[in-house]
Each structure stands twice: as C-alpha cells, then as structure tokens.
Amino acid sequence: MATFVLVHGSWAGSVVWRQLAPRLRKAGHEVYAPTLTGIGARKHLLSREIDLDTHIQDVIGVIEDEDLSDIVLVGHSYGGMVITGVADRVPEKVARSSISTPSCRRTDNPCSTCCRPIGV
C-alpha cells in the first residue's frame, strides 16, 4: 500500500480531504493531511512572515516527524506549489507527486473570476 501526504490549497485547511482520506485509509493506505500554518484550523497563526517556504517546511516537518518515505504527494491548487517545493527539498522521500488544480469552463476570463474558494 502507499503512503499519501495530501496538501490543501490556500482557501481551506485539511478539512478539504475529509471525504478522500477515509476512503484511502479503508483501502489500506496511510494518509497524512497536514493543515498549513495560517490556514484553516491554524488560521490563528497567520502573520506576515508566513510564506511558501513556511508551508513547504510544514509538510517536511510531518514527513520527518512521522519518518515517512516512498510517499505520494498530492497537492490541490496552491498545494501544488507546496508539494513541488517539498519534492525539490526531500526527493529521496518522494515516490510520486500529483497536482490537482481547479479548472475553469470560461476561457474568456482569468481563473480568479470564475473559480471560487472552497466553502467549508
């Protein structure tokens, strides 16, 4: 079985994985879904010092603390930037990575005008 590390986007915490994570666990996989600093349940930690490097380190911290290896990184939207940084910094820990991004049906507008934050 695989070990998944699921990384949410910038609009919500790890709660976005609440339907997927149990299904993966039921299939026998290990699943970790950290909430990034300053977002979701950790929004009280938000400050001007929080940046992409902070979020990359959040995920690396879970990987190191749990002694994970051969992991599958999954990033949604902004989480794709995070997992790219994680894979760059600890490539020996990563088996695969996948980025899930929102798609827009309208091609005449930038994505920010047709995609909305995930409601939680």
C-alpha positions as CSV (number, residue, x, y, z in Angstrom):
1,M,0.0,0.0,0.0
2,A,1.0,3.6,-0.4
3,T,1.6,6.5,2.0
4,F,-0.2,9.7,0.9
5,V,0.5,13.2,2.0
6,L,-2.4,15.4,1.0
7,V,-1.8,19.2,0.8
8,H,-4.7,21.6,0.6
9,G,-4.9,24.9,-1.3
10,S,-4.8,28.4,0.2
11,W,-8.6,28.8,0.9
12,A,-9.2,25.9,3.4
13,G,-7.4,23.6,5.7
14,S,-7.0,19.8,5.6
15,V,-10.8,19.6,6.0
16,V,-11.0,19.5,2.2
17,W,-9.7,15.9,2.4
18,R,-12.3,14.7,4.8
19,Q,-14.1,12.5,2.2
20,L,-11.0,11.3,0.4
21,A,-8.8,10.4,3.4
22,P,-11.1,7.8,4.9
23,R,-11.5,6.1,1.5
24,L,-7.8,5.8,1.1
25,R,-7.4,4.5,4.6
26,K,-10.2,2.0,4.1
27,A,-8.2,0.8,1.0
28,G,-5.2,0.2,3.3
29,H,-3.2,3.3,2.6
30,E,-1.6,5.5,5.2
31,V,-2.8,9.1,4.9
32,Y,-1.4,12.4,6.3
33,A,-3.2,15.7,5.6
34,P,-1.4,18.5,7.5
35,T,-3.0,21.9,7.8
36,L,-0.6,24.6,6.7
37,T,0.3,27.4,9.0
38,G,-2.1,30.3,8.9
39,I,-4.8,28.5,7.1
40,G,-7.9,26.6,8.3
41,A,-7.6,25.3,11.9
42,R,-4.2,27.0,12.1
43,K,-5.5,30.4,10.9
44,H,-4.7,31.9,14.3
45,L,-1.0,31.6,13.4
46,L,-1.3,33.8,10.4
47,S,1.3,36.6,10.1
48,R,3.2,38.5,7.5
49,E,6.1,36.1,7.9
50,I,4.1,33.1,6.6
51,D,5.1,32.3,3.1
52,L,5.5,29.4,0.7
53,D,8.7,28.3,2.4
54,T,6.8,28.1,5.7
55,H,4.3,25.8,4.1
56,I,6.9,23.6,2.5
57,Q,8.5,23.2,5.9
58,D,5.1,22.4,7.4
59,V,4.9,19.4,5.1
60,I,8.6,18.4,5.5
61,G,8.0,18.5,9.3
62,V,5.3,15.9,9.0
63,I,7.4,13.7,6.8
64,E,10.3,13.9,9.2
65,D,8.3,13.6,12.4
66,E,6.5,10.5,11.1
67,D,9.6,9.1,9.4
68,L,7.8,8.8,6.1
69,S,9.4,7.6,2.9
70,D,8.3,6.4,-0.6
71,I,5.4,8.9,-0.3
72,V,2.8,10.0,-2.8
73,L,2.4,13.8,-2.6
74,V,-0.9,15.2,-3.6
75,G,-1.5,19.0,-3.8
76,H,-4.6,20.8,-4.6
77,S,-4.3,24.3,-6.2
78,Y,-1.8,26.3,-4.2
79,G,-0.9,22.9,-2.5
80,G,0.7,22.0,-5.9
81,M,3.3,24.8,-5.3
82,V,3.9,23.4,-1.8
83,I,4.4,19.8,-2.9
84,T,6.7,20.9,-5.7
85,G,8.9,22.6,-3.1
86,V,8.8,19.5,-0.8
87,A,9.8,17.2,-3.7
88,D,12.7,19.5,-4.5
89,R,14.0,19.6,-0.9
90,V,13.5,15.9,0.1
91,P,13.4,14.0,-3.2
92,E,14.6,10.8,-1.5
93,K,11.4,10.6,0.4
94,V,9.0,11.0,-2.6
95,A,7.9,8.2,-4.8
96,R,5.3,10.3,-6.9
97,S,3.5,13.6,-6.8
98,S,0.3,14.8,-8.3
99,I,-1.2,18.3,-8.6
100,S,-4.9,18.8,-8.7
101,T,-6.0,22.3,-9.8
102,P,-9.3,23.9,-10.4
103,S,-10.4,24.1,-14.0
104,C,-12.4,27.0,-15.5
105,R,-15.1,26.4,-18.0
106,R,-14.9,30.0,-19.3
107,T,-11.9,30.7,-21.4
108,D,-12.5,34.5,-21.8
109,N,-11.9,35.3,-18.1
110,P,-8.9,34.7,-15.9
111,C,-9.4,31.8,-13.4
112,S,-9.8,34.2,-10.5
113,T,-13.0,35.5,-11.9
114,C,-14.7,32.1,-12.5
115,C,-13.3,29.9,-9.7
116,R,-14.5,30.4,-6.1
117,P,-12.9,29.4,-2.8
118,I,-14.0,26.0,-1.4
119,G,-16.8,26.6,1.1
120,V,-16.3,24.9,4.4
